[in-house]
């Protein structure tokens, strides 16, 4: 084998290795691009979800601020706090743990300031959904009390 043939074979081997490296690089770059696009899509979906849950949280907080200080007449000469009437004891505990605090001396409900991560937490979302569902059921079953609590627009 002559030196020129050896150099030619060596050049061919280097070219083959370079070609394979280029192909692997293109494959890896394409894989990275897909991963980045998926991450961008996930972030956009998360932002859309955040906007949706922000609206639900505002509705739930508004309902809680109306229900907590309210009183309704259940029988003649018998008035009861609407908060205990609308929400079960277990749900009230979850509300006070996740969504805000009752302030006894002012008789108001103070909603918590939820961060984006808290608002996207499935446990908190579950409480928000349960509050909205319970208030909707209460409005359907007790329209007169709902009007007095100003739950209807």
C-alpha positions in Angstrom: 0.0 0.0 0.0 1.4 3.3 -1.0 1.4 6.4 1.2 -1.0 8.2 -1.1 -3.5 5.2 -0.8 -3.0 5.2 3.0 -3.7 9.0 3.2 -6.7 8.5 1.0 -8.1 5.7 3.2 -7.4 7.8 6.3 -9.1 10.8 4.7 -12.1 8.6 3.9 -12.3 7.2 7.4 -12.1 10.8 8.8 -14.8 11.8 6.4 -17.0 8.9 7.4 -16.5 9.7 11.1 -17.3 13.4 10.4 -20.4 12.5 8.4 -21.7 10.2 11.2 -20.9 12.9 13.8 -22.8 15.4 11.7 -25.8 13.1 11.4 -25.8 12.4 15.1 -25.5 16.2 15.7 -28.5 16.9 13.5 -30.5 14.1 15.2 -29.6 15.5 18.7 -30.5 19.1 17.6 -33.9 18.0 16.3 -34.5 16.1 19.5 -33.6 19.2 21.6 -35.8 21.4 19.4 -38.8 19.1 20.0 -38.1 19.0 23.7 -37.9 22.8 23.9 -41.2 23.1 21.9 -42.9 20.7 24.2 -41.7 22.8 27.2 -43.0 26.0 25.6 -46.3 24.4 24.9 -46.5 23.1 28.5 -45.7 26.6 29.9 -48.4 28.2 27.6 -50.9 25.6 28.8 -50.0 26.3 32.4 -50.5 30.0 31.8 -53.9 29.4 30.3 -54.7 27.1 33.2 -53.6 29.8 35.6 -55.9 32.3 34.0 -58.8 29.9 34.2 -58.1 29.0 37.9 -57.7 32.7 38.8 -61.2 33.4 37.5 -62.6 30.4 39.5 -60.7 31.5 42.6 -62.1 35.0 42.3 -65.7 33.6 42.0 -65.1 31.4 45.1 -63.6 34.2 47.1 -66.4 36.5 46.3 -69.0 33.9 47.3 -67.2 33.2 50.6 -67.0 37.0 51.4 -70.8 37.2 50.8 -71.8 34.0 52.7 -69.6 34.2 55.8 -70.9 37.4 57.4 -74.5 36.6 56.3 -77.4 35.4 58.4 -80.6 33.9 57.2 -83.9 33.3 58.9 -84.5 29.5 59.0 -87.7 29.7 61.2 -89.7 32.5 62.6 -87.5 34.3 65.1 -84.6 31.9 64.4 -81.6 33.3 62.6 -78.5 31.3 61.7 -75.1 32.0 60.2 -75.2 31.2 56.5 -71.6 30.0 56.4 -72.5 27.0 58.6 -75.7 26.5 56.7 -74.1 26.5 53.2 -70.9 24.6 53.9 -70.4 21.3 55.7 -68.0 21.2 58.7 -65.4 19.3 56.7 -65.6 21.7 53.8 -65.3 24.7 56.2 -62.2 23.2 57.6 -60.7 22.8 54.2 -61.7 26.3 53.2 -60.1 27.8 56.2 -56.9 25.7 55.7 -56.5 26.5 52.0 -58.5 29.5 50.9 -58.6 32.0 53.7 -59.4 32.8 57.3 -62.5 33.9 59.1 -62.0 37.1 61.1 -64.3 36.9 64.1 -64.1 40.4 65.4 -65.0 42.0 62.0 -67.2 39.1 61.0 -65.6 38.9 57.6 -63.9 36.3 55.5 -60.4 37.2 54.4 -59.3 35.3 51.3 -55.7 34.1 51.1 -53.4 35.5 48.5 -52.6 32.4 46.5 -49.4 32.2 44.4 -49.4 30.7 40.9 -48.1 27.4 42.3 -50.7 27.3 45.0 -53.5 28.1 42.6 -52.3 25.3 40.3 -52.2 22.8 43.2 -54.8 20.1 42.7 -55.8 20.1 46.4 -56.6 23.8 46.3 -58.3 23.5 43.0 -60.5 20.7 44.5 -61.5 23.0 47.3 -62.3 25.8 44.9 -64.4 23.5 42.7 -66.2 22.2 45.8 -67.0 25.7 47.0 -68.3 26.8 43.6 -70.4 23.6 43.4 -71.8 23.9 46.9 -72.7 27.6 46.3 -74.4 26.7 43.0 -76.4 24.0 44.7 -77.3 26.3 47.5 -78.4 29.0 45.0 -80.6 26.4 43.2 -82.2 25.0 46.3 -82.6 28.3 48.3 -83.1 31.2 46.0 -84.7 33.4 48.7 -81.7 33.0 51.0 -79.3 33.4 48.1 -80.9 36.7 47.2 -80.6 37.9 50.8 -76.9 37.0 50.8 -76.6 38.8 47.4 -75.3 35.6 45.6 -77.3 36.5 42.5 -76.0 39.3 40.3 
